[in-house]
Amino acid sequence: MERQWTVEIVSRRRAFLVLTITALGLVFNYGTTVTTAADAVVFGGVYVVGGYLVFTVLSLLSNRFWWKQ
């Protein structure tokens, strides 16, 4: 069978995972890396954008290489 080269760009599951990891990152880094509201905004923005891109690439790779279809 032919393997899939595309994934959904917008995924609720992926967004939920990214937001969960971002929230946990903010909680565990509060007081060290995150000390002000501006730090929290930058930290959250970087984690959301970077995390969503990483999860999208991992989803593409898992569809392409790891799952038998």
N, C-alpha and C positions, 0 to 999 in steps of 0.2 A: 504494500500500500504506500501511497504517497504521503510524505510527512508534511505537516502544516508549517508554513513560513510566516503566518500572521497571527497576531493576538489582538484582543480588544484593547484599545488605547485607554478607554475609561472603564474601570472596574471597581465596583463597590467593595469587593473583598480586598483588593489591593489597597484601596484608599483607607479602609478600616485598619489594615495591618500597619500602614505607614503612620497613621494618626496615633495608633496605640504605641508604636515604638517611639514616636516623637514625644508623646506624653510621658512615657517612662524615662526617656532621656532627660526631659526637663525636671522631673521629680528627683532623679538620682544625681543630677548635676547642679541642683539648686544650692547656692552658697559657695560653690567652687568656680565653675565655669560661668554659670548664670547667676549674676548678682543684681542686675537691674532689669527693668521691663524691656529696655532696648536690647539687652543681651538675650532675653527670652524670645523676642521677636526674630532676631537674627538667627538664633539657634534653631527655632521652630521652622523658619523659612528654609534654611539650609537642609534640615532633616527631611522636610516634606518634599521639596523638589528633588533632592538627591536620592532619597529613599524611594520615591515613586519611579524615578528613572531606573534605579537598580532593580526593583521588583518587576518592572516591565521587561527589562533585558533578561532577567532570570526566567520569567514566564515564557518568553520567546525561545530561550535555550531549552527549557524543559519540554516545550511542544515540539521542538525540532529534533532534539537528540535523545532525550531520556524516555519518553513515553512511546510505547508501541501503538500504532494506530491501524 
